[in-house]
Amino acid sequence: MSFTSGPIRIDGGLRKYMVSVFNKMFMALCLTGCVAFVCGSNPEIVSVMQGGLSTILFLATLGIVVYLSARINKMPSERAQSLFWLYSVLVGASISPIVATYTGESMVSAFFTAAAFFGGLSLYGYTTSKDLTSIGSFMLTGLIVILISSFVNALFLKNSVLNLGLSALSVIVFGGLTMYDIQRIKNYYDESYGDEIIAKCSIMGALALYLDFLNLFLVLLRLMGNRK
């Protein structure tokens, strides 16, 4: 009995931990979606966002991510959780102009496509025995290239074909990051950790998957969506 109880306990703890990660990610996405819909349905708010507030909120969200990453070990899990909720609300407000730009049908289609894509890649990342570290490093490099190229194209080139190509490449990059992050989050777990450390790991894991899914959705919306 003692031989089997250890693996069973570890498997149960890991399952509970992963459920906690996905629950937090799902709740954050719901918050983002609700805020984006409410703000995007108000022309006055959309106008303010397009006037520069969206950029300010983006910088605020970036600051929260940096602060969480740097201070997660020194703050209570409750504070980290609150910052995550705040982050998801600010992201929802900052992307509200997108909600106002695309049709509802386009957003629904992009969401379910992203969900199917994300679900399949998550399953592979969780079950595979292959080490995905090299893939993660490659995809992170690709993400940096995409960000720099998008910035240059937006300011100087303004090439729609290049923009389309970068969007298509982004689907591959965020898909690869999803597999890598799932495996990395799974490997975070250790039954010897206390509840507080596991809670913090679940928050940071949920944040990573939240970003993977949200960016995948936004890229697919750009590729598939019809503007109003």
N, C-alpha and C positions, 0 to 999 in steps of 0.2 A: 504493500500500500504506500509506503513512504517513497518508493521508486517512481510511482506514477503521479502522486499528489503534487510534486514540484512542477512538472510540465503543465499539468492541468491548471494550477494556480497562475502560472506565468501567462498561459494562453488566455485565461479569463481576465487577468489584469490588463493585458495588451488590448484585448477586444474592448474592454471598458474605456481604456485610454483613447483608442481610435474613434470610438463612438462620441466621446467628449470633444475630440478635435473637430469632427464633422458637424456636430451639433452647434458648436460655436461658429464655425464657418457659415453654416446655413442661417443662423440667426443674424449674423453680420450682413449677409447678402440681403436678407429680408429688410433690415433697417435701411440699407443703401437703396434698395428698390423703392421702398415706400417714400423716403425723403426725395429721391430723384423724381418720382411720379408727382408728388405734391408740388414741389418747386417747379418742375417742368410744365405743369398745368397752369401756372400763374405767369402771364406774359410780363408782368412787372419784375418778378423775381428773375426770370430768364434774361431780361434786359440788363439788370444789375450784374448778373453773372457774366454776361458777355462784355460788360463794360470794364472788367478787370478783377472783380471779386473772385471769379473762378480761379485765377492765377494765385491769388492770395491764399485761397483755401487749399490749393494744391501744395503750396509751400508749407502750409500748416500741417497737412497730412504727412508730408515728407519729414517734417520735424518730429512728429509723433513716432514714426517708424524708427528713425535714428535714435530717439530717446529710449524707446522700448528696447531696442536691440542692445543699447549700451548699459541700461540700468535694470534690466529684467531680474538680474540676480540680487539686486539690492532693494527691491520694492515688494510689498505684499502682492499676492496674486490678485486680490480684490482690486487694487489700484491698476494693475496691468489690464485686468478685464475691463474696467471702466474706460481706460484709454483706448482699448480696442473698439468698444462701442462708440466712443466719441469719434474715432477715426472713421468708422463706417458711416456715421451720420454726415461728417464733413465731405467724404467722398461722394455720397449721394447728392449733396447740394452742388458740388463742383461739376458733376456730370449731368446735371439737370438740363442744360442746353441741348444735350444729345437727345434726351427724351422728347424735347420740343421739336427736334429736327426730323426724326424718323417716325414712320407710321407705327401704330400699335401692332399690326400684323408682322411687320419686319422685326420688331423687338421680340415678339413671342417666338417667331421662327428661329431667330439667332440664339435665343435663350435655350430652347430645346435642343438645337444642334450642339451648342456648347456643352449642355448637360450630358448628352450622349457621348460626345467626344471625351469629356472630362471623366465620366464614369468608366469608360473602357480603359483609358490610360491609367486611371487610379487603380483599377483592378490588376492591371499588369504590373504596375510599380509595387503593389503590395505583395503579390504572389511570386514574382520572379526571384530566382536565386542568383541572378546575374548582378554584379556590382555595377550600379548606374552612376558612380561618381564621375567617371570620365565623360559620360553623356551630359551630366549636369554642368561640368566645367565648360564643355563645348557650347552648350546652350546659353550659358551666362555670357560667354564671349560674343556669341551671335546677338544676344540682346543688346550689348553695348554697341555693337556695329550698327544695329537697327536704329537705336536711339540717336546716335551721331548722324547717321545718314538721313533720318527723318528731320532732324533739326536743320541740317544743311539744305535739304530739299524744300522745307517750308520757308526758309529765309531767302534763299538765292535761286535755286533751280526751278521750283514750282512745277515739277514734272509729274503729271497725273499718272503716267505709265509706271514711273519709278515708285510712286506712292502706292500703287496697286501691288507692285512686286514686293515691296516692303511689308505690306499687310499680309500677303500670302506667306511670306517667310516668317512673319510673327506667329502665325498659326502653328507652324512647325516648332518654333522656339518655345512657345508657351506649352505646347503639348509635351515636348521633351522635359521641360521644367516640372510639369505636373507629375510625370513618372518619377523623376529624381526626388522631388520633394516628398512624395508619398513614402518612398523607401527610406529617405532620411528621417522623416518624422517617426516612422515605425521603429527605426534603429535608436531613436532617442530613448525609448522606453527601457526602464530597468526596474525590476520589482523591488530592488533595494532602496530606490528613491522614496522619500516621504511624500505624503499627499500634496504638500505645498510645492515641491519641485515638479511633480508630475502635472500639477495644475498650470504652472508656468510654461512647461513644455507644450502642453495642449494649446495654450493661448498663442504662443509663437508659431506652432504648427498650423493652427487655424488661420493665422494671419497670412502665412505663406500660401496656403491653398486658396484663400480668399482672393489674393492678388492674382494667382494663376487663373482662376475661373473668371474673375472680372475682366482681366485683360483679354482672355480668350473670347469672351462674349463681345467685348467692344470691337475687337478685330473682325470677328465674324459679322457683326452688325455693319461695319464699314464695307465689308465685301458683299454681303447679301442684301443689305437694307435698301428700302425705297424711301426717299425723302418726301416729306409732306409737300 
